[in-house]
Amino acid sequence: MAAARVHNASSNRAKPALERKDVFKSVLDSPFRISWPSIPMSVQTTTLDLILEMFGNVAEYRSSRKRAHKGPDASNKKRKIGEDASAVAGDSSQTDAPPPLENENDRPAILNHMSFGINQVSKRLDAQIRLVRKVTSFPAIQDNRPPLPPLKLILVCRGDIDPHVLIDHFPHQIAAFNAGKPEQPLKMIYLPAGAEARLAVAMGVRRIAVLGLDVDAPGLDKFEKVMNAVDPITAPWLIAALSPAPLQLIPTHVKQMRTTAPKDMKLAKLMRAQGTRCAGKTAVEDYLVSKEFERVRIRLDAEQLSDTSSDVLDDAYEDQVPSRHLSFLSLGPASSTPASARKTRSFASPDALLDYVTRNWRRDWVTVDLTTREAIEMFALRPFVLVLSIDAPLLDRFNRFCASYPQVSLQDFVREDDYVRFGSDAMQDLVNIHVSNSFREVAALHEHLDEVNLLDSGHLRPNWDTYFMKLASLASRRSNCMKRRVGAVIVRENRVVATGYNGTPRGLTNCNEGGCARCNSNSDVQSECVCLHAEENALLEAGRERVGVGSVLYCNTCPCLTCTIKIIQTGVKAVVYNLSYKVDEASARLFAEAGVELRRFQPVKRT
């Protein structure tokens, strides 16, 4: 179990964070409590990617259904309801059927093999339990419909549901179903924070907290790998009703719960006044441990220790040395081992640590012991390793440090800091995420880390929008236009069709060499400009046939009116842009009228 902060009174929450140590408190534990399983983060993110891919054009289909249901007389619906109320009451058979949908044959097959919503999935699980356990309900439920195929996989947006009591019954329902020994056990995977919003967009609904897929769902075979990585939820005392085997339960008992308490109560007041120390590596590490990461350490020998430690800062507070301000996070799946049973693992060298985490990449690890550029470069080659740097204003860090070690001078502290920042092991170019910690309390830092969302898989592997927008930004670096750098990429089925950047046409003098008089002067007459825009360049390069149907144009700047018209004419279905332009609203109106989706790129937060 990860260390947790326990408050005995509400007033404690307002006090500054103290240096803490692990302690154990006695609490009652019951053997009949079914806990949520430990799902590795990589399993969560992979599952989310698979389900989003499975949804495909579901949102588009649902949108077309809504448009089809809105007939020409939709505005008169309320009036007609009042006029026809008596007729409907007299003969319900005269109720008009909904208008036929032109795209009903295009209904995605996945919609016939899924249930979503807390209530709908709960009711379907109840029906499955009654069927497999051969139990009856009181009062009896009259339902002559044939039973639906059993659900095989439940997906829960646990990180987005508040309060958790709304979904805490699902482990119990799933355990009750699996206790009936069905042919195929039911699995449950909870998804990372932010999944609810992404699923809602993919489904074309307002929100989706829980999703169930039945055994016949198309594409379910793609989930076999992630499902095999998750153990089914079981409850042995429920199996006892169907099996003659003896069942032994540990009675309600007192267990030891791991928590924290201040290490030195004599320093408590001083520590509260000064807040956290140094940059905040330990605070970030504690934060990740609370997210089911496991600490790993490297035991340095004397020679290594002398190379990486200050001559002034002694070993008694080595874990606060500013040189150790970089951490690596393996954002793979979390360990299935209960948190209370985990211990910090130590290794003799970075090579030994790398070998171990590579063989156990399905678990989450965190360390602050990679202090050399050589070690960071070695780890950064792995696709599951993320390098995070945390820093803070120099005087803030010095004041935090002096709160406990006043004998260290500012000059010595700055000398140590300069060695880290500008020495041979400087490694800022290897950092994936940089966090600036000027917060006065640990809680504020943790809130900021929640906003950065360190567990987002996009930090390790960019999503398609991020990938193609980076290509568009890279293309803009080739621009020779004196006004602004713009790059564009045309994509079809996630494959690059063409790229373009703004500048003078082929064979003419480059704009930045004087080729365009308008761009090299203060003239506002657009007709005098001879530069091609990035979008035009990409469209000309691709041609209408290669653009085809369903292409997406990525541009680092919102298209102008001229480019908007050409984009619409070539059949592009969506435009994604990053930077705003002076005619955004006019372009947006044209795109909306033509049915072209226009959306602004939202990059993953990295600071």
C-alpha positions as CSV (number, residue, x, y, z in Angstrom):
1,M,0.0,0.0,0.0
2,A,1.4,3.4,-0.9
3,A,2.1,5.8,1.8
4,A,-0.8,8.2,2.6
5,R,-1.2,11.3,4.7
6,V,-3.7,10.8,7.5
7,H,-5.4,13.9,9.1
8,N,-6.9,13.5,12.6
9,A,-8.5,16.9,12.5
10,S,-9.7,19.3,9.8
11,S,-7.2,21.9,11.1
12,N,-4.3,19.7,10.2
13,R,-5.0,20.2,6.5
14,A,-4.1,23.9,6.6
15,K,-0.7,23.2,8.1
16,P,2.4,23.2,5.9
17,A,3.8,19.8,4.9
18,L,6.4,18.3,7.1
19,E,9.2,15.8,6.5
20,R,7.6,12.5,7.1
21,K,8.4,8.9,7.9
22,D,6.6,5.6,7.4
23,V,4.5,4.4,10.4
24,F,1.8,1.8,10.8
25,K,-1.6,2.2,12.3
26,S,-4.1,-0.5,13.3
27,V,-7.4,-0.6,11.5
28,L,-10.1,-3.2,11.0
29,D,-10.1,-5.1,7.8
30,S,-12.8,-7.5,6.6
31,P,-12.3,-10.5,4.3
32,F,-15.6,-9.8,2.5
33,R,-14.4,-6.5,1.1
34,I,-13.7,-6.8,-2.7
35,S,-11.1,-4.3,-3.7
36,W,-10.4,-2.8,-7.0
37,P,-7.7,-4.7,-8.9
38,S,-4.3,-3.1,-9.6
39,I,-4.3,-2.4,-13.4
40,P,-0.9,-1.5,-14.9
41,M,-0.9,2.0,-16.5
42,S,0.3,0.6,-19.9
43,V,-2.7,-1.8,-19.9
44,Q,-5.0,1.2,-19.1
45,T,-3.6,3.3,-21.9
46,T,-3.5,0.5,-24.4
47,T,-7.1,-0.4,-23.7
48,L,-8.2,3.2,-24.1
49,D,-6.4,3.4,-27.5
50,L,-8.0,0.1,-28.6
51,I,-11.6,1.1,-27.6
52,L,-11.2,4.5,-29.3
53,E,-10.0,2.7,-32.5
54,M,-13.0,0.3,-32.2
55,F,-15.5,3.2,-32.0
56,G,-14.3,4.5,-35.4
57,N,-17.2,6.4,-37.0
58,V,-19.7,5.9,-34.1
59,A,-19.8,9.6,-33.3
60,E,-20.4,10.5,-36.9
61,Y,-23.2,7.9,-37.1
62,R,-24.9,9.1,-34.0
63,S,-24.7,12.7,-35.3
64,S,-26.4,11.7,-38.5
65,R,-29.2,9.9,-36.6
66,K,-29.9,13.1,-34.6
67,R,-30.0,15.1,-37.9
68,A,-32.4,12.5,-39.4
69,H,-34.7,12.6,-36.5
70,K,-35.0,16.4,-36.8
71,G,-37.6,16.5,-39.5
72,P,-38.8,19.8,-41.2
73,D,-41.7,20.0,-38.7
74,A,-39.5,19.6,-35.6
75,S,-40.3,23.1,-34.5
76,N,-44.0,22.2,-34.3
77,K,-43.5,19.1,-32.2
78,K,-44.7,20.6,-28.9
79,R,-47.8,22.0,-30.5
80,K,-48.8,18.8,-32.1
81,I,-48.3,16.8,-28.9
82,G,-51.0,18.9,-27.3
83,E,-53.4,18.6,-30.2
84,D,-53.0,14.8,-30.6
85,A,-52.9,13.8,-26.9
86,S,-56.4,12.5,-26.8
87,A,-56.0,10.6,-30.0
88,V,-52.8,8.9,-28.7
89,A,-54.6,8.0,-25.5
90,G,-57.4,6.4,-27.4
91,D,-55.4,4.4,-29.8
92,S,-51.7,4.0,-29.2
93,S,-51.2,2.2,-32.5
94,Q,-51.7,5.5,-34.4
95,T,-48.5,6.9,-33.0
96,D,-46.2,7.9,-35.8
97,A,-43.1,5.9,-36.1
98,P,-39.8,7.7,-36.3
99,P,-38.8,8.7,-39.8
100,P,-36.6,6.2,-41.6
101,L,-32.9,6.9,-41.4
102,E,-31.0,7.0,-44.7
103,N,-27.9,5.7,-43.0
104,E,-29.5,3.0,-40.9
105,N,-27.6,0.3,-42.8
106,D,-24.4,2.1,-41.9
107,R,-25.0,1.5,-38.1
108,P,-21.6,0.4,-36.6
109,A,-21.8,-3.2,-35.5
110,I,-20.2,-2.4,-32.2
111,L,-23.4,-0.6,-31.1
112,N,-25.2,-3.9,-31.1
113,H,-22.7,-5.5,-28.7
114,M,-22.2,-2.9,-26.0
115,S,-23.9,-1.3,-23.1
116,F,-22.8,2.0,-21.5
117,G,-23.7,4.1,-18.5
118,I,-23.6,3.1,-14.9
119,N,-27.3,2.1,-14.6
120,Q,-27.4,0.2,-17.9
121,V,-24.3,-1.8,-17.3
122,S,-25.3,-2.5,-13.7
123,K,-28.7,-3.8,-14.8
124,R,-27.2,-6.0,-17.4
125,L,-24.7,-7.4,-14.9
126,D,-27.6,-8.2,-12.6
127,A,-29.3,-10.1,-15.3
128,Q,-26.1,-12.1,-16.0
129,I,-25.7,-12.9,-12.4
130,R,-29.3,-14.2,-12.1
131,L,-28.8,-16.3,-15.1
132,V,-25.5,-17.9,-14.2
133,R,-26.3,-18.3,-10.5
134,K,-29.8,-19.6,-11.3
135,V,-31.4,-17.2,-8.8
136,T,-34.8,-15.5,-8.9
137,S,-35.7,-12.0,-8.0
138,F,-38.4,-10.8,-5.6
139,P,-40.7,-9.5,-6.9
140,A,-40.2,-11.6,-10.0
141,I,-39.1,-9.7,-13.1
142,Q,-41.3,-10.3,-16.1
143,D,-39.2,-10.2,-19.2
144,N,-39.9,-12.5,-22.1
145,R,-37.1,-11.1,-24.3
146,P,-34.3,-13.5,-25.1
147,P,-31.2,-13.0,-22.9
148,L,-28.5,-10.8,-24.3
149,P,-25.0,-12.2,-24.8
150,P,-23.0,-12.1,-21.6
151,L,-20.6,-9.2,-21.2
152,K,-16.9,-10.1,-21.4
153,L,-15.1,-6.9,-20.7
154,I,-16.1,-3.9,-18.5
155,L,-14.3,-0.6,-18.9
156,V,-14.6,2.0,-16.1
157,C,-13.4,5.6,-16.2
158,R,-12.5,5.3,-12.5
159,G,-10.2,8.3,-12.5
160,D,-13.0,10.6,-13.7
161,I,-15.8,9.5,-11.4
162,D,-16.4,11.5,-8.2
163,P,-17.6,10.2,-5.8
164,H,-16.3,6.6,-6.2
165,V,-19.3,5.3,-4.4
166,L,-21.2,5.5,-7.7
167,I,-19.0,2.7,-9.2
168,D,-17.8,0.8,-6.1
169,H,-20.4,-1.9,-6.6
170,F,-18.9,-3.1,-9.9
171,P,-16.1,-5.3,-8.3
172,H,-18.8,-7.0,-6.2
173,Q,-21.0,-7.6,-9.2
174,I,-18.2,-9.0,-11.3
175,A,-17.0,-11.3,-8.5
176,A,-20.6,-12.6,-8.1
177,F,-20.8,-13.4,-11.8
178,N,-17.4,-15.1,-11.9
179,A,-18.3,-17.1,-8.8
180,G,-20.9,-18.8,-11.0
181,K,-18.1,-20.4,-13.0
182,P,-19.2,-19.1,-16.4
183,E,-17.6,-20.4,-19.6
184,Q,-15.8,-17.1,-20.0
185,P,-14.9,-15.1,-16.9
186,L,-15.8,-11.4,-16.9
187,K,-12.8,-9.0,-16.8
188,M,-12.7,-5.4,-15.7
189,I,-10.1,-2.7,-16.7
190,Y,-10.3,0.8,-15.4
191,L,-9.0,3.6,-17.7
192,P,-6.6,6.5,-17.0
193,A,-7.8,9.9,-15.9
194,G,-9.3,11.9,-18.8
195,A,-10.6,8.8,-20.6
196,E,-14.3,9.8,-19.9
197,A,-14.1,12.9,-22.1
198,R,-12.3,11.1,-24.9
199,L,-14.8,8.2,-24.9
200,A,-17.7,10.7,-24.9
201,V,-16.3,12.5,-28.0
202,A,-15.7,9.2,-29.8
203,M,-19.2,8.0,-29.0
204,G,-20.9,11.3,-29.7
205,V,-22.5,11.5,-26.2
206,R,-22.2,13.9,-23.3
207,R,-20.4,11.5,-20.9
208,I,-19.7,7.8,-20.6
209,A,-18.5,6.5,-17.2
210,V,-18.8,2.7,-17.7
211,L,-18.8,0.6,-20.9
212,G,-19.5,-3.1,-21.3
213,L,-18.6,-5.2,-24.4
214,D,-20.2,-8.6,-24.9
215,V,-18.6,-11.8,-26.0
216,D,-19.7,-11.3,-29.7
217,A,-18.4,-7.7,-30.0
218,P,-16.5,-7.2,-33.2
219,G,-12.8,-6.6,-32.7
220,L,-12.8,-7.9,-29.2
221,D,-10.0,-10.3,-30.1
222,K,-7.7,-7.2,-30.2
223,F,-8.2,-6.9,-26.4
224,E,-7.0,-10.4,-25.7
225,K,-3.5,-9.3,-24.8
226,V,-4.6,-6.6,-22.3
227,M,-7.3,-8.9,-20.9
228,N,-4.7,-11.7,-20.3
229,A,-2.6,-9.2,-18.3
230,V,-5.5,-8.7,-15.9
231,D,-6.7,-11.3,-13.3
232,P,-10.4,-11.9,-13.0
233,I,-12.1,-10.5,-9.9
234,T,-13.2,-13.4,-7.7
235,A,-14.7,-13.9,-4.2
236,P,-14.1,-17.4,-2.8
237,W,-16.9,-17.2,-0.3
238,L,-19.4,-16.8,-3.1
239,I,-18.1,-19.9,-4.9
240,A,-18.7,-21.9,-1.7
241,A,-22.5,-21.9,-2.4
242,L,-21.9,-23.9,-5.6
243,S,-18.9,-26.0,-4.5
244,P,-18.6,-28.6,-1.8
245,A,-15.0,-27.7,-1.2
246,P,-14.3,-26.3,2.3
247,L,-13.8,-22.6,2.5
248,Q,-11.5,-20.9,5.0
249,L,-11.9,-17.2,5.7
250,I,-9.8,-15.0,7.8
251,P,-12.2,-13.4,10.3
252,T,-12.5,-9.7,10.7
253,H,-9.2,-8.7,12.2
254,V,-6.8,-5.9,13.0
255,K,-4.3,-5.1,10.2
256,Q,-1.4,-2.7,10.0
257,M,-2.0,0.2,7.6
258,R,1.1,2.0,6.3
259,T,0.9,5.8,6.6
260,T,3.4,8.6,7.5
261,A,4.3,10.9,10.4
262,P,6.9,13.6,11.0
263,K,10.4,12.3,11.3
264,D,11.5,14.8,14.0
265,M,8.8,16.5,16.0
266,K,11.4,19.0,17.3
267,L,11.9,20.3,13.7
268,A,8.2,20.3,12.9
269,K,7.5,24.0,13.5
270,L,10.5,25.2,11.6
271,M,9.7,22.9,8.7
272,R,6.1,24.0,8.5
273,A,7.3,27.7,8.3
274,Q,9.7,27.0,5.5
275,G,7.7,24.5,3.5
276,T,9.4,22.0,1.2
277,R,13.1,21.9,0.6
278,C,15.2,22.2,-2.5
279,A,13.6,21.5,-5.9
280,G,11.0,18.9,-4.8
281,K,12.3,15.6,-6.1
282,T,11.1,13.7,-3.1
283,A,7.7,15.4,-3.3
284,V,7.3,14.2,-6.9
285,E,8.5,10.8,-6.0
286,D,6.0,10.5,-3.2
287,Y,3.3,11.7,-5.6
288,L,4.1,9.0,-8.0
289,V,4.2,6.3,-5.3
290,S,0.7,7.4,-4.4
291,K,-0.2,6.6,-8.0
292,E,1.1,3.0,-7.6
293,F,4.7,3.5,-8.7
294,E,7.4,1.7,-6.9
295,R,10.7,3.3,-5.8
296,V,14.0,1.9,-7.1
297,R,17.4,2.9,-5.9
298,I,21.1,2.6,-7.0
299,R,23.7,1.8,-4.4
300,L,26.7,3.8,-5.4
301,D,30.1,2.7,-4.4
302,A,32.6,5.2,-2.8
303,E,34.1,6.4,-6.0
304,Q,30.7,7.0,-7.7
305,L,29.5,8.8,-4.5
306,S,32.4,11.2,-4.5
307,D,31.9,12.0,-8.2
308,T,28.3,13.0,-7.8
309,S,28.2,14.5,-4.3
310,S,29.2,18.0,-3.1
311,D,32.3,18.5,-1.0
312,V,30.2,20.8,1.2
313,L,26.9,18.8,1.4
314,D,27.5,15.7,3.4
315,D,26.0,12.3,3.1
316,A,23.5,12.8,5.9
317,Y,21.3,14.8,3.6
318,E,22.5,13.4,0.3
319,D,18.9,12.9,-0.9
320,Q,18.4,16.7,-0.9
321,V,21.5,17.5,-3.0
322,P,20.5,19.8,-5.9
323,S,22.5,17.7,-8.4
324,R,19.9,15.0,-8.1
325,H,17.1,17.0,-9.7
326,L,16.2,14.6,-12.5
327,S,14.0,11.5,-12.3
328,F,13.0,8.8,-14.7
329,L,9.5,7.5,-14.7
330,S,8.6,4.2,-16.3
331,L,5.0,4.7,-17.3
332,G,4.3,1.1,-17.9
333,P,1.6,-1.0,-16.2
334,A,1.5,-0.9,-12.4
335,S,2.4,-3.9,-10.3
336,S,-0.2,-6.4,-9.3
337,T,1.5,-6.8,-6.0
338,P,-0.4,-5.1,-3.2
339,A,1.0,-1.7,-2.3
340,S,1.4,-2.7,1.3
341,A,3.7,-5.5,0.4
342,R,6.1,-3.4,-1.8
343,K,9.6,-2.4,-0.7
344,T,12.1,-0.2,-2.3
345,R,14.4,-2.2,-4.6
346,S,18.1,-1.4,-4.8
347,F,20.6,-2.2,-7.5
348,A,24.3,-2.1,-7.7
349,S,24.5,0.0,-10.9
350,P,22.4,1.8,-13.6
351,D,23.0,-1.2,-15.9
352,A,21.5,-3.6,-13.4
353,L,18.5,-1.3,-12.9
354,L,17.9,-0.9,-16.6
355,D,18.1,-4.7,-17.1
356,Y,15.5,-5.3,-14.4
357,V,13.0,-2.6,-15.4
358,T,13.3,-3.8,-19.0
359,R,12.3,-7.3,-18.0
360,N,9.6,-5.9,-15.8
361,W,8.3,-3.1,-18.0
362,R,4.7,-3.9,-17.2
363,R,5.2,-2.4,-13.8
364,D,5.6,1.3,-12.8
365,W,8.9,2.5,-11.4
366,V,10.3,5.8,-10.2
367,T,13.9,6.7,-9.2
368,V,15.9,9.9,-8.5
369,D,19.3,8.0,-8.7
370,L,20.2,8.6,-12.4
371,T,22.6,11.5,-11.9
372,T,24.9,11.3,-15.0
373,R,24.2,12.1,-18.6
374,E,25.6,8.7,-19.6
375,A,23.0,6.9,-17.5
376,I,20.1,9.1,-18.7
377,E,21.0,8.6,-22.3
378,M,21.1,4.8,-21.8
379,F,17.6,4.8,-20.2
380,A,16.1,7.3,-22.7
381,L,16.5,4.7,-25.5
382,R,13.7,2.7,-23.9
383,P,10.2,3.5,-25.2
384,F,8.7,3.2,-21.7
385,V,11.1,5.7,-20.0
386,L,10.2,9.3,-19.3
387,V,12.7,11.8,-18.0
388,L,11.2,14.5,-15.7
389,S,13.1,17.6,-14.5
390,I,11.9,19.6,-11.5
391,D,13.5,22.9,-10.6
392,A,12.7,26.0,-8.5
393,P,14.0,29.5,-8.1
394,L,17.5,29.5,-6.7
395,L,16.8,31.5,-3.5
396,D,13.7,29.5,-2.8
397,R,15.7,26.3,-2.9
398,F,18.5,27.7,-0.8
399,N,16.0,28.9,1.8
400,R,14.3,25.5,1.9
401,F,17.7,23.9,2.3
402,C,18.9,26.2,5.1
403,A,15.7,25.6,7.1
404,S,17.4,22.3,8.1
405,Y,21.1,22.9,7.3
406,P,21.9,26.6,8.1
407,Q,25.6,25.9,8.1
408,V,25.7,25.8,4.2
409,S,26.6,29.2,2.6
410,L,24.9,30.6,-0.4
411,Q,28.2,30.6,-2.3
412,D,28.6,26.9,-1.7
413,F,25.0,26.2,-2.7
414,V,25.4,28.3,-5.9
415,R,28.7,26.5,-6.8
416,E,27.0,23.2,-6.5
417,D,24.1,24.4,-8.6
418,D,26.4,25.7,-11.3
419,Y,28.2,22.4,-11.5
420,V,24.9,20.6,-12.1
421,R,23.5,23.1,-14.6
422,F,26.6,23.7,-16.7
423,G,28.9,20.8,-16.0
424,S,29.7,17.9,-18.2
425,D,26.6,16.0,-17.0
426,A,24.1,18.8,-17.9
427,M,21.2,17.0,-19.4
428,Q,18.3,19.5,-20.0
429,D,18.1,18.5,-23.6
430,L,17.2,14.9,-22.5
431,V,14.2,16.0,-20.4
432,N,10.6,15.1,-21.6
433,I,8.8,17.1,-18.9
434,H,10.0,20.1,-16.9
435,V,8.2,21.2,-13.7
436,S,8.9,24.5,-12.0
437,N,8.2,24.2,-8.3
438,S,7.8,27.7,-6.8
439,F,4.9,26.4,-4.7
440,R,4.9,26.9,-0.9
441,E,3.2,23.6,0.0
442,V,3.4,20.1,-1.3
443,A,-0.3,20.0,-1.9
444,A,-0.1,22.8,-4.4
445,L,2.7,21.0,-6.2
446,H,0.6,17.8,-6.4
447,E,-2.3,19.8,-7.8
448,H,0.0,21.1,-10.5
449,L,1.2,17.6,-11.3
450,D,-2.4,16.5,-11.6
451,E,-2.8,19.3,-14.2
452,V,0.3,18.1,-16.1
453,N,-1.1,14.6,-15.9
454,L,2.1,12.7,-15.7
455,L,0.3,9.4,-16.4
456,D,-0.9,10.6,-19.8
457,S,0.5,8.2,-22.4
458,G,0.9,11.2,-24.8
459,H,4.1,12.1,-22.8
460,L,5.7,8.8,-24.0
461,R,4.1,8.3,-27.4
462,P,2.4,11.3,-29.1
463,N,-1.1,10.9,-30.4
464,W,-1.9,11.5,-34.1
465,D,-2.8,15.2,-33.6
466,T,0.5,15.9,-31.8
467,Y,2.5,13.8,-34.3
468,F,1.1,15.5,-37.4
469,M,1.2,19.0,-35.8
470,K,4.9,18.5,-35.1
471,L,5.4,17.7,-38.8
472,A,3.5,20.8,-39.8
473,S,5.7,22.9,-37.4
474,L,8.8,21.2,-38.8
475,A,7.6,22.0,-42.4
476,S,7.2,25.7,-41.3
477,R,10.9,25.8,-40.6
478,R,11.5,25.6,-44.4
479,S,9.4,28.7,-45.0
480,N,11.2,31.6,-46.7
481,C,8.3,34.1,-46.3
482,M,9.3,37.3,-44.5
483,K,5.8,37.7,-42.9
484,R,5.4,34.5,-40.9
485,R,6.4,30.8,-40.9
486,V,3.5,28.5,-41.8
487,G,3.6,24.8,-42.4
488,A,0.9,22.3,-43.4
489,V,0.5,18.6,-43.7
490,I,-2.3,16.7,-45.5
491,V,-3.1,13.3,-44.0
492,R,-5.4,10.5,-45.2
493,E,-6.1,7.5,-43.0
494,N,-3.2,8.6,-40.7
495,R,-0.8,8.6,-43.6
496,V,1.0,11.7,-44.9
497,V,-0.2,12.7,-48.4
498,A,1.7,15.9,-48.8
499,T,3.5,18.7,-46.9
500,G,3.8,22.4,-47.7
501,Y,5.2,25.7,-46.4
502,N,4.8,29.3,-47.5
503,G,7.2,31.1,-49.8
504,T,7.7,32.1,-53.4
505,P,6.9,29.6,-56.2
506,R,9.6,27.4,-57.7
507,G,12.1,29.2,-59.9
508,L,11.5,32.6,-58.3
509,T,13.8,34.4,-55.9
510,N,13.0,33.4,-52.3
511,C,10.9,35.9,-50.3
512,N,13.6,36.3,-47.7
513,E,16.0,37.2,-50.5
514,G,13.8,39.9,-51.8
515,G,11.6,37.8,-54.1
516,C,8.3,39.3,-52.8
517,A,8.1,43.1,-52.7
518,R,4.9,43.0,-50.7
519,C,6.4,40.9,-47.9
520,N,9.6,42.9,-47.8
521,S,7.7,46.2,-47.4
522,N,4.9,47.6,-45.4
523,S,2.3,47.2,-48.1
524,D,-1.1,45.7,-47.1
525,V,-2.3,45.0,-50.7
526,Q,-2.7,41.2,-50.7
527,S,-2.8,41.0,-54.5
528,E,0.8,42.2,-54.7
529,C,2.1,39.2,-52.7
530,V,3.6,36.4,-54.9
531,C,4.1,33.9,-52.0
532,L,2.3,30.6,-52.0
533,H,0.6,29.8,-48.7
534,A,1.5,26.6,-46.9
535,E,-2.0,25.1,-47.4
536,E,-1.9,26.0,-51.1
537,N,1.5,24.4,-51.5
538,A,0.4,21.2,-49.9
539,L,-2.9,21.0,-51.9
540,L,-1.0,21.6,-55.1
541,E,1.5,18.9,-54.2
542,A,-1.2,16.4,-53.4
543,G,-3.8,17.1,-56.1
544,R,-7.5,16.4,-55.7
545,E,-7.2,12.7,-56.4
546,R,-4.6,12.1,-53.7
547,V,-6.5,14.2,-51.2
548,G,-9.6,12.0,-51.8
549,V,-12.4,11.7,-49.3
550,G,-11.8,12.0,-45.5
551,S,-8.4,13.7,-45.5
552,V,-7.3,16.0,-42.6
553,L,-5.2,19.1,-43.0
554,Y,-2.9,20.0,-40.2
555,C,-1.6,23.6,-40.1
556,N,0.3,25.4,-37.5
557,T,-1.7,28.6,-38.2
558,C,-5.5,28.9,-38.9
559,P,-6.1,29.1,-42.7
560,C,-6.9,32.5,-44.3
561,L,-10.1,33.0,-46.4
562,T,-8.3,32.2,-49.7
563,C,-6.9,28.9,-48.4
564,T,-10.2,28.1,-46.7
565,I,-12.1,28.2,-50.0
566,K,-9.5,25.9,-51.7
567,I,-9.5,23.5,-48.8
568,I,-13.3,23.2,-49.0
569,Q,-13.1,22.6,-52.8
570,T,-10.6,19.8,-52.6
571,G,-12.8,17.7,-50.2
572,V,-10.8,17.9,-47.0
573,K,-13.1,16.8,-44.1
574,A,-11.3,18.4,-41.1
575,V,-8.8,21.1,-40.4
576,V,-6.6,21.2,-37.3
577,Y,-4.7,24.3,-36.5
578,N,-2.5,25.5,-33.6
579,L,-2.0,29.3,-33.8
580,S,-4.8,31.9,-34.3
581,Y,-5.0,34.2,-37.3
582,K,-6.8,37.5,-37.9
583,V,-9.7,35.9,-40.0
584,D,-10.4,32.9,-37.8
585,E,-14.1,33.7,-37.4
586,A,-14.7,34.2,-41.1
587,S,-12.8,31.0,-42.0
588,A,-14.8,29.1,-39.3
589,R,-18.1,30.3,-40.7
590,L,-17.2,29.0,-44.2
591,F,-15.9,25.7,-42.9
592,A,-19.1,25.2,-40.8
593,E,-21.3,26.0,-43.8
594,A,-19.4,23.5,-46.0
595,G,-19.5,20.8,-43.3
596,V,-15.7,20.8,-42.7
597,E,-14.7,20.3,-39.1
598,L,-12.4,23.0,-37.7
599,R,-10.7,22.4,-34.4
600,R,-7.8,23.9,-32.5
601,F,-5.0,21.6,-31.4
602,Q,-4.6,21.1,-27.7
603,P,-1.0,20.0,-27.0
604,V,-0.1,17.8,-24.0
605,K,1.0,20.0,-21.1
606,R,4.7,19.5,-20.4
607,T,5.5,22.2,-17.9
